[in-house]
Amino acid sequence: MSHSIDILIPNYNGASLLAACLESLRHQTRRDFLITVIDDASPDGSVPALQAAYPEVNWLIQPENQGFVAAVNRGFQATSAPWVILLNNDTEVEPNFVAALIDTLERFPTYDFAAAKMLLYNQPDHLHTTGDGYNWDGVPWSRGVWQVDRGQYDAISEVFGPCAGAAAYKRTSLQQLVNQHGHLLDPLLVMYCEDVDLNLRARRAGMRTLFVPQARVLHHLSATGGGVRASYYCGRNFIVLWLRHMPVQAWPYALPAFLWSQLTIFGQALRHWRGEAARARLRGQWAGLRLIPQIWRERTLATAEAQRLLAWLGR
C-alpha cells in the first residue's frame, strides 16, 4: 500500500522503550504512513526481536554508531513521502497524533512544520514543550516546560519551531534546507540542538510552524540520551548556533546577553566541577570556542534572512 507519511525514528539502545513507541503507532486513527527505524548500531541486541515483533516497520541499520544527526539524515535520504514525522524512540503517542499533525498542515497550507504537545511520561499532567523558542542570549527554550497542563496552550498557534522529538514537516520545505553536501541536519552538531539549528534555518527561509495541541505525546525525557553527552554537546553547540545565526545588526544588545549566559554556564559548571556532567559542559564550551574561526568563515546570512529572524526574536 502506498503511503503519504514517513515516520522516522532514530534508535540507539532503545530496547526497553522502542517497543512501546511502535505499539502506540499501531493504534493511530490515520494509517497512511510507513515507519522507518534507523538503528545507530545499538549494542543492546534488541533489533532482531523488534524486527520480528514489528514486521510492518522498515529498518535501516547503521554499520557503526554515528549519532542522532547521521541517523536522521540517513532516514530522510532513504524515504520520499510528501510528509515527514520525526519521533523519538522514548515517546508514546496518543491515537490521534498522526492525524492531528498532518490534518492541520493540510488545512493550513501556508505553514511548513507542526509541533506536538509533549508531556512528561512520569508526570503526564506536566508539559515538556508546546513549541520551542530561541533567545538573544543563544539559549534555546521550550514553551510551557515543567508547567502543569491546565489547557493554557490548547489553541492552535504559531511558534518559533518544533521540538524534533515529535514533529511533522512538509518534505518540500525540508528539501529546501538540505545543504550542499546533501545533509538535512548538520553533521557538525552530532546530537543536541540539531533541531534548533533546523528551526533557525527554516525561519531564515521564511518557513513557519504551527503548534497542534491535539497531537499529544508522552516523553521519557532524555531516557536514551542526556547526562554527559548532553552537557558536552549543548555546551559546544550553543556557541556554534549563536555565532552561525545571530544577525550582526542585533549584536549591540545580543552579544552582551550571549557573553553573560556563557559566563553563567561556565560559573555553574565550575562550581560543580567534581561532577562528570559539569566537566563535560566545560569541555563543550572549550570545543565551541575552538570552532569559532571555522563557523565565522562559513557564516552566511543574507539581509532578508536576518530581517526574518530579527522580526521573530524581537517579539
Secondary structure, DSSP 8 states (H G I E B T S, - for coil): ---SEEEEEEESS-HHHHHHHHHHHTT-S---EEEEEEE---TTS-HHHHHHH-TTSEEEE-SS---HHHHHHHHHHT---SEEEEE-TTEEE-TTHHHHHHHHHHH-TT--EEEEEEEETTEEEEEEESSEEE-TTS-EEETTTT-B-SSTT-S-EEESB--TTEEEEEHHHHHHT--TTS-SS-GGG-SSSHHHHHHHHHHHTT--EEEEEEEEEEE-TTTTS-HHHHHHHHHHHHHHHHHHHS-GGGHHHHHHHHHHHHHHHHHHHHHTTTSHHHHHHHHHHHHHHHTHHHHHHH----HHHHHHHHHHHT-
